[in-house]
Amino acid sequence: MPPEKKTALVAAVEILARRLVSTAELRTKLGAKKLFSPAEIDGAVLAVKRMGALHDDFLAEDVARSYRSRGYGPARIRIALRKRGIPNEIIEQVLNGKEEEDAPAEFEISSASNQSDDGDNAFAVLHRKAAQFRREPDAHKRKAKAVRCLVGRGFSYEDAIGAADRWMREEGGGSDEE
């Protein structure tokens, strides 16, 4: 007697047991092996959503929190969320600090004002990488390297310039003139 065929729902639960994924990622993973019809995939996705095991908004907040803690800015976070298939409206809610009122406290991110915190996060990145920038003797080149570093990590140019100016003043890194 042949082994029973795995259902789309069982496969979806197994995927979610290993790692939190977005709705789009789950659909892609279920459809990748071509074992399930689109209707079976839709049914499985709907069933795991009803079980409370699939939340794009919680995943987006978790990914954003993780990227912020590693020193990345909003642009890099937006790219990471889009790669995971998170809808644009959820991305904007997370990046603008708009939290759902019904979201459990364990999933809320402490972001009274994420956009104003971006400058502080950028400064923290420069502070952590200070030794790398101090090797440059020319203050203008040092500031330019710091700004390039921050822009490359996804911070806006304005936040990068502000953080670099602040870092140069506080570190005694030279003049902050352009």
C-alpha positions in Angstrom: 0.0 0.0 0.0 1.5 3.4 -1.0 2.1 6.0 1.6 -0.6 8.6 1.9 -0.1 11.8 -0.1 0.6 14.8 2.1 -2.0 17.5 2.0 -1.3 21.2 1.3 -2.4 22.0 4.8 0.1 19.6 6.4 2.8 20.9 4.2 1.9 24.5 5.1 2.0 23.7 8.8 5.4 22.0 8.4 6.8 25.1 6.7 5.5 27.4 9.4 6.8 25.1 12.1 10.3 25.6 10.8 10.2 29.4 10.2 7.8 32.3 10.2 7.0 33.2 6.5 4.8 35.6 4.7 1.7 34.7 2.9 3.5 35.2 -0.5 6.4 33.0 0.7 4.1 30.3 1.8 2.3 30.2 -1.5 5.6 30.1 -3.3 6.9 27.2 -1.2 3.7 25.2 -1.6 3.6 25.8 -5.3 7.3 25.1 -5.9 7.1 21.3 -6.1 3.9 21.4 -8.1 2.3 18.8 -5.8 -0.7 20.9 -5.0 -3.3 22.7 -7.1 -3.8 26.4 -6.8 -7.2 25.7 -5.1 -5.5 23.4 -2.5 -2.8 26.1 -1.8 -5.5 28.8 -1.4 -7.4 26.5 1.0 -4.3 25.7 3.0 -3.3 29.4 3.3 -6.8 30.3 4.4 -6.8 27.5 7.0 -3.5 28.5 8.6 -4.6 32.1 8.7 -7.8 31.0 10.5 -5.5 29.1 12.9 -3.6 32.3 13.6 -0.3 30.9 12.3 0.2 33.3 9.4 0.5 37.1 10.1 2.3 39.3 7.5 2.0 42.3 9.9 3.8 40.6 12.8 6.4 39.2 10.4 7.0 42.7 9.0 7.4 44.2 12.5 9.8 41.4 13.5 11.9 41.8 10.3 12.0 45.6 10.7 13.0 45.3 14.4 15.8 42.9 13.5 17.2 45.0 10.7 17.0 48.2 12.8 18.9 46.4 15.6 21.6 45.5 13.1 22.0 49.1 12.0 20.0 49.2 8.8 17.9 52.1 7.7 14.3 52.4 6.2 15.3 51.9 2.6 17.1 48.6 3.3 14.2 47.4 5.5 11.7 48.2 2.8 13.8 46.1 0.3 13.9 43.2 2.7 10.2 43.3 3.4 9.4 43.5 -0.4 11.6 40.4 -1.0 9.6 38.5 1.6 6.3 39.4 -0.2 4.9 41.8 2.4 2.2 44.0 1.0 3.1 47.7 0.6 0.5 49.0 3.0 1.9 46.8 5.8 5.5 48.0 4.9 4.4 51.6 5.2 2.7 51.0 8.5 5.8 49.4 9.9 8.2 52.0 8.6 6.0 54.9 9.7 5.4 53.5 13.1 1.7 53.0 12.8 0.8 50.1 14.9 -2.5 48.2 14.8 -4.5 48.8 17.9 -5.5 45.1 18.2 -1.9 43.8 17.8 -0.7 41.9 20.9 1.9 43.8 23.0 4.5 41.1 22.3 4.6 42.1 18.6 4.6 45.8 19.0 7.8 47.6 18.2 8.9 50.5 20.3 8.6 53.3 17.8 7.1 56.4 19.1 8.6 58.0 16.1 10.6 55.7 13.8 11.5 58.4 11.4 13.0 60.7 14.1 14.9 57.6 15.4 16.5 57.0 12.1 19.0 59.7 12.7 19.8 58.3 16.1 20.2 54.8 14.6 22.5 56.2 11.9 24.6 57.9 14.6 24.8 54.6 16.5 26.1 52.8 13.4 28.8 55.5 13.0 29.7 55.2 16.7 30.1 51.4 16.3 32.2 51.8 13.2 34.3 54.7 14.5 37.6 52.9 14.3 37.1 52.3 10.6 36.6 56.0 9.9 39.3 57.3 12.2 41.9 55.7 10.0 41.2 58.4 7.4 43.3 61.5 8.3 41.3 64.0 6.1 38.2 65.1 7.8 36.3 65.7 4.6 37.1 62.2 3.3 36.2 60.8 6.7 32.8 62.4 6.6 32.2 61.3 3.0 33.0 57.7 3.9 30.7 57.8 6.9 27.9 59.2 4.7 28.4 56.5 2.0 28.4 53.8 4.7 25.1 55.0 6.0 23.4 55.5 2.7 24.6 52.0 1.7 22.9 50.7 4.8 19.6 52.2 3.8 19.5 55.5 5.6 18.3 58.7 3.8 20.9 61.1 2.7 19.6 63.7 5.1 19.8 61.3 8.1 23.3 60.3 6.9 24.6 63.8 6.7 23.0 64.7 10.1 24.5 61.7 11.8 27.9 62.3 10.2 27.9 65.9 11.3 26.9 65.0 14.8 29.6 62.2 14.9 32.3 64.6 13.6 31.4 67.1 16.3 31.2 64.6 19.2 34.2 62.6 18.2 36.3 65.8 17.7 36.8 64.5 14.1 37.5 67.8 12.6 35.3 70.5 11.1 32.0 69.5 9.7 32.0 72.1 6.9 31.4 71.0 3.4 
